């Protein structure tokens, strides 16, 4: 089993920055790709950014150039640096992790990010 715990959400004005963290515990040796998803009220959960164990990254078009995903495998921690935040970035952000085979997918409990205009 793997447990994911997010932190770092909050309220920020448009143009501001936040950094989210996600710490993994449990059978972390099984984890491969990790990522951040978000879900705004009335919308489906969407991928924000993902990173492989080797460091390859993938971003949603809406956040490219503003958000940066990183992971520290030694600390079992995933990060999302969010700059130039916009009101449309307001959502609950979820940490996600998968095993290499994709057979198991884990989710954190979510952290609220609110961007005021």
N, C-alpha and C positions, 0 to 999 in steps of 0.2 A: 504494500500500500504506500501511497504517496500523499502527503498533505502539503497544500500550498496556502500560504498566508500573505495577502497583499497589505501594503501600507502606503501612505503618502498622498492619498486623495485629499480633496478639500475644495474651498471656494477661492477663486482667483479672478481678477479682472482680465478682460480681453487684452491680449498682448503680453500677458504674464507667462510664467513658467511654473511647472510642477515636475517632480520626479517621483515616479511610482517604483516601489520595490516589491518583489515577490520572493519569499524564502521557502525553499522546498525542504521537506524532511521525510524520513522513511526510506523506502527503497529507491533512493535517488540515482543509483548506478544504472537503473533501467531507463532513465529518461534520455530522450533524443531531442527532438525539436520542442522548443518552448515559445510561447507567444502571448501577446496581449490581444484581447477582444474587447469590444464595447457594445453596450446596448442602451439606446435612448428610449424613453417612453413611446410605445406604439411602433417601435422599429424592431427589426430582427437583429440578433447578435451578429456583429460583423468583425472580421479580422482587421486589426490595426497594424500589427507588425509581428514578425516571427523570426526566430534565429535558430540555426542548427547547432549541434554540439560543437561543430568545427568553426562556427562563426559566420556562416553565410546568412544574409538577411533578406527579408522581403517586407515591403511596406504597401499599405493601401495608398492609392493615388492622392487621397485627400490629406494625407499627413506627410507625404514625402517632402523633405527639406525642412520640416519643422520638428519631427519626432525622431528620436534615436533609440534603438533597442540595443541592449548589451547584456551579457551574462558573465558571471564570475563562477566558473565551475567549482573552484576550490571552496567558495563560500556557499555554493548551491543557491545562488541568488540571481534573479532576473531583474533588469531595470528597464524603465521607459522614461527617457528624458523628453519632456514635452515643452517646446518653446513656441512663442507666437500663438498662444492659445486663442481660439475663437469660440464664440457662444455655441456654435454647432458641434464643438467637441464635447459638450456637456453630455454625460452618460455615466453609467456604471461600468467600470473597467474591470475585466476579469483576467486573471492569469491562467494560462493553459499549458499543459505539458503532456507529451505523448511518449510512449515507448518506441523503440526503433522499428518494431514491427507494425506499429499503429494499432495494436490490439487493445491497448489500454490508453484511455484519455482521462486526464485529471483536471479539475477546475478548482480555483480558489473561490472564496465567498463573495468577492467583488468589493470594489472601493469606489465611492462616489466622487466624480469630478464635476464641478459646476463652474462654468465660465460666465461671468456677468458682462453685459455690454456697457 
